Amino acid sequence: MQTNRRHYLHGPSLAILMLLGLGVGTAAAATNPLSISSAVFSKTTNKLVVKANLKGAATGKLLLLHGEGGILAEAAAAASQTFNIPKASLGQTPCTVEVRVGDYSASKAVSGASAECGKIPTCKITSPVAATGLMVNTPVTFAAQAKLKDSKAGPLKYEWDFAGGAMGHPTTLSAQVKFIRSNSHYRVRFSATDTQGRRCESALNVTVGSPPNNLPTKVSEQAAPLRGSELAGTAGDLVVIPYQEWSMQHEGDMKSVKNGYMTFVPIVNNLRAYAFEKARLPLFLGDDKVELRYSAASNPFDPVGADSINSTSRNWPLNAMSFDMATVQKTDIWDMFMGRAASEKASTYKSTSWIMDRYSSGGAPEMDEGTFKYKAADGGGGMGHDHGTQPDGDPNNNDHGRYMPGKANPYQANEPQAFSKFVAEDYAKQPASWFTANLIPKTDIDDAGRVNPYTLMRVEAVQKTTKAVLAKTDGVLSSGRDMHCRECHAKGGIAAPTNPPHTRAACRAGAYGKVADTYVERKDFYYPPCVDKPAYFTVAEAGGDPNNVFDQEYAAALNYSSIHEYYDGIFFLTYMQQGGIDLDYFIRDDEGNPDFTKPNPNLKKTLTDAPANCDGCHFSALNNDVYGRSWYDGGRNDVNDPAYFAGYSVTMHRFHGELQWNADKSGIVRDERGVFVRYPWAKGTASPNRNPKTLFPIFGADGKQLPMEENCLKCHGGQREQHYRDRMYTAGVTCYDCHGDMLGVGGAFTKKGKPGLAVPGDPGDPEDAQEGAFRVPWFDETDCGSCHIGKGSDAVLKTAFDTSDPAQMSRKVDLNNPDAARFAVVPLYKRTIEVSATGRYYPTESFPQYPQIINLETTVFREGKDTHGNVACAACHGAAHAIWPNRDPKANDNVTALQLQGHTGTLLECNVCHTADSFKLKDDLDGGIYSGDAKPHILGGPHNMHPVNDPYWWQEAPNDTLDSTPNSPKRAGGVIKGGWHNDYAQYAGKKGEDQCAACHGADHKGTRLSKTPVDREFIDEKGAKKAVKAGTAIACDLCHSLQKSFPAKRV
């Protein structure tokens, strides 16, 4: 038995806890009052019995934990405590159990556990032995050992995780890294996994710099749900199923203050949830029956640390004058720049925070309140910005961004917050209703200052009048800030060379730059004159700390703003450095034109200091969908048109995908002026990389795919914070496999595969002029059915698109083919969006308007719903990029499934939503009951499945002639029919197909789709028990002959 005193870090050894300065010593460990005297699983009683002992006066809750994740039970601390846990709640019988009370823990191997427990590999971090006082940006080498316990299950796969402190996730026994974030604790983990999925882990708590101390104690939580708590299937019980709308949400590491041009939308995510009353047909509950609320929650096995919780997005201490001065640095989106000297301010000077900027005319969210969702009351405003005075036409702002649970008293309170609203909708004439909490401003930093992008929210359904809790479940709400530009835009990088190769002729070389100085509206603000070369800045030259990742990214933002200003004559760099400068600061000539060489010392000059986003000009479809902003079009194809300012995805993906390495990769291909040269993809593309000199290669010289760090993760979060982390990542699926390359994602080609070259509004080729003719970002996304064709005997396709398709659009699914349609995202998402052109940066007053209508009818996973009860795909599978199960069984992503059904992975235990007798009658299996399908006897479960592990399906149904109970005298030696599955073996599918074959194979011997996620026990036709191990593909001849599976003729 292992015993140790803990400090909510569940580290590997006492020594490391001592070195963290937590006041833990060997004497404390030797006198640990907590122990487990026995932990036994009985196959006779199907129960786990654990006896815990506690000496002394320790108080609080005594938790019993499943060794592979989840809380099994809790009780008041007592001298002796016996826990009896039924097998149904275990999911999988644990190899070990742990008890915790206060700062103490004890663990013990379970007697009677599966023999598989003895085959789990062993691993250990061997170096460094202690890891305190590490310095930021200083190399440190970690080493580990791992050993197979099953010689037939090699080789082992290794993985390191540095808890968001360092870049990369090495897959070797030894790894050298630099921690790029200072002043925090990091729980470094090394894992080894054999070919059967058995996994070991070793962890080491390290300290980098000087982490914050004297923090408030962890906020209290609402009572936690237990593992497997929704499996009873009792009529009238309620269940809550939370899910996040998306999980790849992240913004950059840069600070917004002062005047930062941020690359993406800062912290925001939407939380959704269902509330069901369990019944034969589960009932959608609305806001007339229950209220849904959320609060911050923790996972006892959180990889970051057992006490990791995120209740507030405020920095600590609360009175810190700025983000830089805080010890817990969560975000600065509510901060305003306060350093402008009075002598520099214009009479109308205004300083706003990022979150205020877009909404300054309609109000501003408070700290710990999410962004407002506005719609224009005045037709839009300049450049398509919406500055209506009423959000969504609602003067009470009921659909404002939600509050963080600690808003009322940060770091002290964790008050449940109400969901935004209840959405009552129907699909296919069936109800499909959910609750949503929109725009929750959660960051990637927990309340102790540690990086944790995947903390939990506890969602509760409460009775409307008494507020009694009726059901509760935890769910991850992702948020990160690992998107980075410094990899290229740091001074000395490929995008900010130390000695810029430009000539004077390159200044204003952009299409708008050529006419910028003649644009009359430029007289509102100061625009700097042309210079010989763009200015680039090191972090120190920008006034920052070279070892501070936020300052590094801010310096990179200065550099990309500088090149934008240099080429296009738009004041990005000047604005970041000086704010919006009043032209009256300059002495004017007799005609009223300012002379930029003659500042007037008697006038103040700065009008405004406010951060902004790149998608303020380069439209993002997310802004239309999430914020309700109007969609404007600045062209996408004619890069020489002065009116050109393309959408965000075109700008970020297609443009950067057009850049090319020069011959020795010392820089990019440039013309004689020093201006970048675009790769002419429209004239034909190379293979395997369509731009053979691309900065973001998908394929190496050998034709094999390169790591994602060489392409998509050069910018997107994933090197430090692993936002794409799900079962598909574990299986080796890359960003390219689903989405395509930079030219594909950037919409270089129309959906029909034609290069997009026409000028916007060109009447001679209207197809190329319309946004809807191209891939629409945020909406035209991957269809699961493009790779998963619905038959377990067939291999999953490697890419979601045909590689011969220039647009790399997700492969269309034949919805009339039952096998093809089984995993397709349905229903097709339909929406009409009006797009209007705008003349914000056009050099005349008469920019022509070309209104467009985009009629979307496409696959959107976050809006997908299965035909089985119209339940959202993400509710049962997890959100995109976080599809369950996570390869770490204790990861926060797995908590929802563990609580609901007792094991990880897709929700597939029917009793989570149904009553235990829901499939007692034969008619209850018919899909028409759930989806309205007119053809009888089509299986009605998710993806046309049968009920999983339901005794009425495989064991005994009403009116079966023989008792199926083992050793029952009523059987009299006869053959057991085996429930309704024998009836349904006779029924053909929609097109006459064998309904069993999709998952069990044409030979009914089992496929990857029929594997059991946990140990099961069945009874064969003669009444003998059949034990089946987790991971076994269920075959029909497990319990009876294959001959019985193949009727002479199917009905």
N, C-alpha and C positions, 0 to 999 in steps of 0.2 A: 504493500500500500504506500502511496506517495502522499506526503503531507507537506504543506508549506503555508506560510503567511503570505498574503498577497495584497497588492495595492491596485486592484482592478486592471492589471496588465497581463495576467496569466502568462508570464514569461517562463523561460525554460529552466531557470535555476535561481536559487536564492542569491548567489553571488552577484548576479546582474542587478537584482532588485536593490541590494545593498549599495552598489556603485551608483545607482540612480539617485542616491541621497534620500531614500524613502524611509530611513530609520529602521530597517529590517536587519536583524542579525541572526546568527546561528542559534543563539539562546532562545530567541523568539520561536524559531522553527522547531527546536527541540521540545518546547512546551506548548506546541499547538494543541489547543483543547478539542479540536474537531477530528473525528476519525470515523471510518466505516468498518463495522465489524463483519458484515457479510453483504454480498450482492449476488443473488441467485435468480436465474430465470428457470422456471419449471415448465417443461413441455406438457406436463400433466394438467396443471392449472392454467397454463398460458398466462402466467403472471410473472412480473419481475418484483422481487421482494428485496428491499434495501434497508438495512438497519444502521442508523447513524447515531453516534454518541457525542455528547458535548459536555466538557468539564468546565467548571467555573461559572462566571456570571455573565457570559456573553449574551447579548440580547439581539432582537431583530428577527428578520425572516430567514428561515432555513430553506435554501433552494436545493432541489434535486435536479441535476442536469444530465441529459443524455450525452454520452461521450462524443456523438457525431452531430450535436447541435440541438438546441431547444430545451425549454424548461419542462420537466416531467411533473413536478409537484412543488408546492411550497407549504410551509407550516411555520407556526411560531416556534422560535428556538426553545428547545427543551433538552433535558439531560439525556433522554433517549427518544428516538423517533423511528418508527417503522413505516416505510412507504410500500404500498401495494399498487403496482401499475399494470393494468391489463395490456395484453399484447397489442390490441387495436391502437392504443395511444402511442406505442413505441414505433410503429411503422416497421423499422428494422431493429431487431434486438441489439442493444449496444454492446460493443466490446468492453467499454468501460463506462462507469458512472462517476459523477463528481457531486459533492455537496459543498455548499458555500454558506457562510454566515458572516456578516461584517467583512473584515479583512482576512478571514481564514478560509481555507479550502482543503479538501481531502478527496482523493480519487482511489478507485479500486477496479480491478478487472472483474468482469461479470462471469461467474460460474454458470455454465450451461449455454453460453453464447455460441455463435456459429464457429465452426472450425476455420472459417475464412479469417477470423481474427488473428489466428496464428500465422497467416500468410502475408500480413501487412508488412511492407518493407520498413526498415528502420533508417532514420537519418538524424544527423546532428551537425550543427554549425560548430566548426572546430576553431575558427579564427575570424575575428579576434575573440579572445576569451572575455574581455570586458571592452565596452565601447562607450566610454564617456569622454566628454571634452573634445569630441571631434570638431574639426574646423570646416567651415563651409568652403566649397570649391577646392578642397584638398583631397587628393586620391587616397582611398582606403580600400584594402583588399579583404574580401570575405571568402572564406573557404568552408567546405562542408564535406561530410562523408555520407554515403548512402549504401544500403545493402539489401539485395533481394532476399526475400524469405521463401519465394516460390520460384524455383529455377526455370520453370517453364513460362514465366510471365515477364521475361526480359525483352528488350533492355528497358531500363528505367528512363523516364523523362524528368528532367530537372527544371526548376523554375525558382528564381529569386524575385521577391517583392520588397521594395524599399519604402512602402507606405507613403508614397507621394513626395518623398524627399529627394530622390535622385532619378535621373533619366534612365529608362531602359528596364527590361525584365530579362536578364541573362538566363541562358539555359544550359550552363556548364557548372561543374562542381566549384569552380573558383571564379570570382567576379571582382573586378576593380571598378569602383564608381566614385563619383564626386557628389556629395550632397549639395544641392543648389539652393535649398531653403534652410536658413539658419534659425537658431533659437527655438528649437522644438524637440520633442521626443519622437522617435520613429521606431516602430516595432518591425524589425527586419525579419522576413520569413524565408526559409528555404524549404521546398517541398520536392518529393520524389514520388512518381506515380508509375505503377507497373502497367502492363498491357491489359490487365483485367480491371483497371480503374482503382485498384487499392492504393491508398495514398498515406504517406507519412509527412510530418511537418516538424520543423525545429524553428524556434523563434529566439530573437535576441533584441532586447530593448536598448537602443542607442540614444545618446544625447549629442546634439549638434549645437554648438554655441551655448547660449544661456537661456534656457526655456523660462517662460514666465512662472513665477511662484506667487504664493499668497493669493491664489485664485479662490473665488467662492467655491463652496462645496457643490457637488453635482446637484442639479435641480431634481426634485422628486418627480416620480412618474405615476401615471394611472396604473392600476393593477395589470400585470402582463398576462397575455394569453398563454396557454399551455400547449405543448406539442400534441398534435393529433386531437385537438379539442372539438372538432366538428364532425366526428365520424359516427356518432350515435344514430343520426337520422331520425330524430324525434319530431313528430308532427307538431307544428306550431313554433318550434325553435327558430331563432333568427341567425343568419350568418351574414357577415360583412366581408366583401372581397375588394380590397383596395388595389389600385394599379396606377402607375405613373403614365402620363400621356406619351412621353418620350424620355430617352435616357442618355442621348449623346449631346446633352445641353452643356455647353461650356463656353467661357469667354477667355480673353487673354490674361496673362499675368500682370499686365501693366496697370498702373494707377490711372484713375480718371482725372485727378487733380495734379497739375493745373492744365486745363484746356486740352486734355488728352483726346486724340482722335482714336477711338477704340475700334478694334477690328470686328467685333461682333456684339450682339445684345448681351448685356450683363445678366446676372443671376435671375432666372425665372424658370419655373416649371409648373405644370398643372397636375394635380392629384385628382383621380377619379375613383369612384367606389360604387359597388352595388350593395343593396340591402335586400336580402331574400327572406321570405318566410318559407320554411321547409314544408313541402307538400308533395303530393304525387306530381303535380305540375307546380314547381316553385313559383311563388308570387313575388313580382317586383313590388317593393314597398316604396312609396313616395313620401314627400314631405308632409302629407296629410296624416301619415301614420307614425313616422319617426323623424328624429333629427340626427344628422351625421356631423361629427366633429373630429378634429385631429389634434394631437399633441405630440411633443417630442418623445422618442422612445430609444432604448438602448438594447443591444444584444449581448448577453453574457459572454458570447464567443466572438464578439466583433474582432476582426483581424487587427484593427487599430488599437484596441484596448477595450476591456469589458465595460468601462465607464464612459465610453464615447457617446456623446449625445449632442444634439444641435438644437437648442431652444430659441436662440436669438441670432440675428445677423449684426448686432451692435458690436463695436470694438470694445476691448477692455484695456485700461479702465474707462469707464463711461465718460469721464471728464477729460480724456486725452484730447489735446488740442487738434490733433490731426491723425490720419491713418499712420503716418510715419512714427508718431510718438506712442502709439498703442503697443502693448505687449502681446495681446491677442489681436491679430490683424485679420479681420474677416472681409471687410469691403469698405470702399470709400464712395459708393454711389450716392450716399446722402450728404457727402461732405461738399462744402463750398471753399473755393480758394479765398483765403483771408489775408494774403500777403501783399495785396496791391496798395502801394503808398497813396495817401490822399492826394498828393501832388500829381499823381498820374491819372486820376479818375476824371472822366467827363461828368458833367452835371447830371446826366441821365445814367450813370454807371450802374450796372447790375451784375451781381455774381450769383450763379445758380449751380446746383449740383447736377450730376448726370441725370438723375431721376426726375429733376424738375425741368430740365431743358426743353424736352419735347412737349411739356404740358404746362408751360409757365403761364399761359393765358387762362388756364382752366383750373389751376390749383396745383398742389404738389403732394405726393404721398409723404406720410410721416415716416420716421425711422421704424424699421421692422414692418412696414406696409409695402406690399408689392406695387408695381406700376399700374397706373390707371389705364383703363381700356377706353380710348376716346374715338368718337366718330365726329366728322366735321359737321359743325352747325352752320358754317359759312361757305360751304362748297370746297373746302380744302385748304386754301392758303398756298403760299409760294412753294413750289417744288413738290407739291403733293403732301406736304406736312399737314396734319390735322390738329387744329387748335380750337376745337369746339369747346363751349363753356359747359356742356353737359355730357358726361360720359354715357355713350350709348343712349342718349336722349333721356337719361334717368337722373333727375336733379338730386336724388338721394345717394347716387353712386353705389347702389347695392352690388354692382358687379366690379367693385374696385379690386385691386390686387389684395390677396388675403394677408392676414397678419401672421407673423411668427408667434409661437406660443408664449414667448417671453416678453412680448411687446410692453406689457404694463409694468413689468419690473425685471429688466434684463438680468440674466444670470441668477435670479432668485425665483422667478415664477415660471411655471410651465402650464399655462391655462389652456384647456381645450378651446379650439377656435371653430366657429361654424363654417361649414362648406359654403361656397358662393351661392349655389342654387341647385335645384333639382331639374333635370332635363327629361321631359316626358316625350318620347318619340316612339313611332312604330316603324317596323320594317317587315315587309311581306305580310302585312295585316296582322302582325303579332307585336306585343309590347316589347320595347327595348328602352328601358329607362334607367338613368343613373344620376348620381350626385357628382358635382364637380367643384373643386376648390382651385380657382384660377390664379395664376401669377403669384405663387408663394415665393417670397424673396429669400430663399435659402442659399447659403454659401457652402463651399467645400471645406470649411474650417470648423471643427467642433468647439465646444465651450472651453476646452482645455488648450486650444491653440494648435491642435494637431490636424493634419490633412486627412479628411475623410469625406470623399465626394458621395458616399452611399449610405448616409445615416438614415434612420427609420422614423416614420411617423406612425403613431398608434391611432387607428381609426375606430371610433366607437359609434354604435347606433344606440340612441337613448330614447326613452319614452318621452313624448312631447310634454306631458304635464308634470310627471314626477321626476323626470331626468334620470330615472333608473337606467343603468347600463344593461342593454339587452344582448349585445354581441360586440366583439372587438377582434381586430386583426391588425398586425403590423405590416407595413409596406415601405419599400425603399423610395425615397424621393432624391433623385440624383441632381447634383450640381457641381460644376467644376470650373477651373480657370487655367487649364493647361494648354489652351490654344496659344501659339507663340509665333512671333515674327523674327525674333532675334537670331534665329539660326542662319538667316540670310542677310537681315537688315542691320545687324550689329556692325559698327565701323570696322572695316577690314574684311567683312563678309562679301559674298558675291554681289549683293545688292547695294553695298555702301563701301566701295573700294577706298583704301587709304589715299591713293592718288587717282582721283576721278579722271577717266580718259576723255572727258568731254571737251569740246571746243565751244567758243562763244555761239557758234551757229546752232548748237543743240538746245540753247535756252529758248523756251517757248516753241519747241519743236512739235508738241502735241497739236492735234487738230484745233482744239479750242485755244491753245496757247498762241497760235498764229494770228488770232483776231482778238485775243483777250484784252489787250490794251486799248482797243477801240470801243469796248462795250460800255455804253453810257451808264448803266446801272452800277458800274464799278466805283462811281463817285461817292457811294455810301460809306465805303471803308477804304483804308489804305492798302494798296497792293504794291509790293516792292518792285523796283525796276529789275530788268534783266541783269544777270551776272555771268561771269565766265564759266564757273563750275558750281555744281550743287554743294552745299555745305553738309558735312557729316560729322557726327559727334560720338566720342567715346562716352561711357557712362560718367566718368569723372568730368569730362568737358561739359556734360549736360547738368552737372551739379549733383550727381548721385553717387551712391556707394557702389563700386564695381562688383562687390560681393552680394549685392541685394538684387534678387530676381525681378522685383517690381521696378527698380531703377533701370535694370538692364533692358526690360521690355519698353520702358518709357523712352529710353535713348533710341531704341529701334524705331519707335513711333515717330520721334523727331526726324529720323533719317528717311523713313518712307514718306513723311509729310514734306520733307525737303525736296525729294526728287519729284513729287507730285507738283509742288509749287514751281520748281524749275522748268519742267516740261510744259505745264498747263497754265501757268500764270494765275493760279488760285492760291490764296494766302494761307495755306495750311501750316507751314513752318512758322511763319510770322505770327499767326494766330496762337499756336501753341506757346510760343515764347512771350508774346506781348499782349495777347488778347485782341479783341476787335478794336482797331485804332481809328479814332475819329479823324476824318480828313481835315477838320478845322484846326488840328494841331499844326498844320503846315501853312506857311504864308502863301496866299493866293496872288495870282497875277491880276491884271486889270480886267481880264475876262472871267475871273472867278475860278480858274483852274489851279489846283494846289501844286506848289513846287516842292517835290519830295526831297529836294536837297536843302530846303530852308525851313527847318522846324521853328515854330513860334514858341518861345519859352514862356509866353504869358498865357498859353492855353493848355488845358488838360486834354489828354488824348485817348484814354482807354474807355470804350463804351461798355464792354462786357467781358467777363471771364466765365466760360461754361464749357464743359466737356461735350463731345459729340461722337457720333458713330459713323463709320464708313457708309452704312446703309441709309444715312440721311440723304445721300445723293444716289447711291447705287442701290436701287430698291431690292428689298428682300421679300420673298413671298411670305416668309414667316411673319413679317410686320402686318401683312394683310390679314392673315389667318388668326394670329394671336392677339394683335393689338387693334385690329379693325381699321387700320389705316388704308386710305385709298391707294390704288395701284396706278403708278404712272410709268410711262415708258420713255426713255431717252435714247432709244435705238439700241441695236445690238450688233449690226452687221457692218455698217460703213464707218470704219474707224477714222476716216479722213473728214467726216462731216463735223463741223464745229459744234453742232448740237449734240454730238454723241456723248452720252454718259450711260453706259450699259448697266443692267441689273447686277446685283451683288455676286451671283454665282458665275455669270459671264466674266465679270471683272476678276474675281478671285481664281476661278478654275480655268476658264478658257485662256485668259490673258497670260497667266503664269505658265500655262501649258504650252504657250506659243514660244516662250523664251528658250534659248539654246546655249549649251556650253560651247565655248570656243575650243580650238583643237587641243590645247594642253590643259583645259579645264582650270585656267587661271582666272577666268571671267566669262562673261556672256558674249555672244556674237553681236558686234556693233557695226554701224556704218562709219563712214569717214568723219562724221561729226561727233561720234561717240554715242549715238542714239541706238537703243536696242533694236534688233532686227527680229521680226516675227517669223516663225516658221510657216511657210505657205501650205498649210494643211489642205486648203481647198483644192489644190491641184493634184491631190493624191497623197496618201499616207504610207509610211514605211511599215515594216513588220520586223520584229514583234512590237516594238515601241513605235507608235504612229508618228511621233516626232523623234527621229533617231538620236537627236542631241538633247532631249528633254532634261530638265533639271529634276524631274520627278519620274524616273524610269520605273515601269512596272516589271519589266523583264531584264535579266542580265544577259551577258554575251552568250551564255549557254542556252538561252531560250527559256530558262526557268524563272518563275516569279521571284522577285526580290522581297526582302522583309518590308513590311508596311512603313517602317521607319525611313525607308528610302524614297517614299512617295507621299502617301496621304498623311502620315504622322509627322512629316516635316513641319506641318502647321497645326493639324488637328490634335486635340487632346488624346493621349494614349501612351506617350513615352514616359510620362511621370504619373499621371492619373489615368488608370486604364478604363476609359469610358466604354470601349468595346471590349467586353469581357465574358461573353456568354458561351453557350454550348457550341455555337458555330465557330467562335474564335478558337475554342479548344479543339475543334475538328479540323482547324487549319484553313477555314474560309477567310479570305481577305476582303478588304474594302473593294478592291477591283472586281472580285468575283460577283459581287452584288450590284455595284454602282457603275463600274467602268472606269476609264482613265480621265485625265483632266479635260481632254477635249470632249469626251462623252458627257461628263457631268456638267461641263460648262456650256452645253447646248450648241456646239459648233455646227451640228448638222440638224436638219429638220427631222421630224419623226419618220419621214419617208426616206431619209438617208441622203438628202440633197444638201450640199454646202450652203450655209446661210450667208449670202453676199449682198442681197439687194439693199438699197437705201430704204429706210423706214417710210412706208406710205407709197412706195413706188407702184403706180397703178398697173405697170406692165408685169409685175410678178407679185401679186398680193399674198400668195402663200408665204413667201420668204419674209414678208413685212410683218406678219402677225405673230405675236408672242405665243399664241396657242399652237402654232405650227411646230414649235420646238418643245423639247423637254421642259416642263414647268417645274422648277425647283420646289421642293417641299410637298409636291402633290404627285408628280410622276415618279413614283418610287417602286421599289422591288416588290414583285408578287411572289409569295412563298411557293405558289404552284409552278413558278418558272423553273425551279430546281427539284422540288419535292413533288413528283408526279403522282403520288398517291398509291403506289404499290411497293410493298416492302421488299419484294424480290428484285426490284430494279434499282440500279445505283442512282444515288442523288447526282444530278447534273452538276458540273463543275462551275459554270457561270450562269447567271440569271438571264443572260442575253446571248444571242447568236454572235459569235465573234466577227462574222462577216457584215454585221449591221453597223454602219458608220455611227449612228446615233446611240448605239448600245442601250436601246430601250429594253426594259424588262420583257421577256418572252411572253407573248399572249397565250392564255390558257383556254383550251376548248371547254367551255362550261357545259357543253352538251355531252361530254364524255365523262361518265361518273368517276372513272379512275383518275382522269386528268384533273377534274374539278375538285377532288376531295380536299386538297390542301390549298386551293386558290383563295386569295383574299376576296371575300364577298361581304356585303354587296358592293358593286362598283360605286365609288364615291362620286356623286354628281353635284356640281356647283357651277354657277355662272358668275364670272367676274368681269367687271367693266374696267378696261384699261384705257387711260387717256395719255397722250403725249403732252409734254410740258416744255416751255421755253426758258427755263431758269437760266441756262448758260448759253443761250443762243445770242449771237452778236447783233441781232436786230430786234425790233419790237414785234415782228410779225411771224413768229414761229407757227407753222401750219399745224393744225390739230388733226390727228388721225385716230379717232376713237376706235377701240377694238373690243370685241367680246370673246372671252375665253370660255368655252363650254367644256368643262371638265367632266370626264366620265372615265375614271381611272382607279387603280388599286392603291389604297392608302392603308397600310397595316394599322396605324393608330386609330383608324375609323372602322376597321374590319369587324365583322360579327359573324359568328358561326350560325348555320341554320338551326342548330340545336338551341332553341330558346333565345336566339339573338344576343348571346353573351359576347362581349368584346374579346377579340383574340388575345389582347394583352392581359386580360383578367385571368386566363388559364395558363398562358404561356410566358408571361412577363413581357416587358416593353421591348421594342426593337433595340438591338445591340446589348440587351440584357436578358435574352431568352433563357429560361430555366432549363436545366439546373446549372448553376455556377459550379465549376470543377472543384471549388473548395466547399465541402458540405456545410461548413459553419459560416460561410459568407452571408452578409446581410441580404443579398439577393435571394437566398434560399429560405429566409425566415417565414415569408408568407405561406409557402407550401408546407413547411414543417408544422406550422401552427394549425393549418386547415386540415391536412390529410396525414400528417405523421411521417412523411418522407419528402425528399426533394423532387424537383422535376415538375412537369406539366400536371395541372390539377386533373386527376382522372378517377378519383374515388367518388362515386356517385352520391354517397351520403353527405358530402360537403354541402350540397344544395337540396337533395331529394330526401324523402323519408325512406326508411329501411324497407318498406313494402311497396315502393313506387313501381316495381316491375313484377309484382305478384301475378298480375293478369297479363295474358298474352297480348291483348290489345295495347297495353301500356308500352310495348316495345316498338310499336308502329311509328315510323317517322312522321306520319301525318298528324299525330298528336301534337308535335312540337313545331314542325315547319309548314304544315298545311299541304304536304305532298299528297297528291291525289292517288298515286299508285299505292296499293296496300302492301304491307309486309316489307317495306324498305326500313332497314334499321335506322332508328331516330337519334342515336347518340351523337356526340361531337364527331365530325368528319365521317358520319354514317357508321359509327362504331356500335357494338353491343355494350351493355352495362359491364363494367370491369369488376371482376371478383364478386359478382352478385350471386347469392346462392340460388335465387329463382332462375337464373340463367344457366348455371352449370351443374347444380346439384339436384334440386327438387322443386317442381312447380305444383300448384294445386291440381288435384286429380291424377297425379302420377300414380301408377298402380302399385308401386313398391316403395317402401320406406327406405330412404337413403342413409339413415343414421348408421354409422359403423357398428357392427355386431348386433344389430337389432334383430330380434326373433321374428319380426313382422316381414323381414325380407325373405326368409325361407329359401335362401340360396338363389333367388332369381336375379335377373339382370336389371340394374337401375337405369331408368330412362335418362336421367340427367338434366331435368329442367327444360326450359324453352329453347335451348340452343339446338336440340335435336329437331325441333319443329322448324326453326329458321334455316337449318341446313337444307331444307327442301325448297326454300323460296329463292327465286332468282331476283337479281337487282333490277334497276331501272331499264337497262338495255339487255336483260337476259343473262347478265354476268353472274358468276359465283361470288356472293357477297363475302364469303369467308376468305377468299383468295387474296384480297387486297392486303391483309395484314398477315395471314397465316401461310401465304404462298399457294401457288397452283397445286402443289403436292400436299398442302396442309401440314407440312412438317415444320412450319415456323419461319419467321423472318425477323429482321431487325425491328419491325413495327409491332411484333407480338411479344417482345421481351418484357418480363415482369420487373418492375423497379425494386421490389423488395421480395424477401422470402414469402412464398405462399404455400398453402397446403390444400390439396384437393382430394377427392374420393373417386376412385375409378368405378367402372360399371359393375364391379363385383364387391364394392364396398371397402376396398383396401385404401389406406391413406397413401397419398403421393406427395412427398415433400419436394418443393421446387425452389432452387436457389435463385436469389436476385440475379438478374441478367440473363436468365434462361429464356430462350425463344419458345413460347408455348406452342406445342404441336398437338394435333388432334389425337395422335396415337399415344399420347401420354396416359389417357384414361380408357380408350377403346380402340378398336381396329380402324384403320384408315378407310376400310370398305364402307363403314357406316357414314363416313363424311361425304361420300359421293353417291347420291341417289341416282337411280336409273334415269329419272327425269325431274328437273326442277320446275316447280309451279311458277 
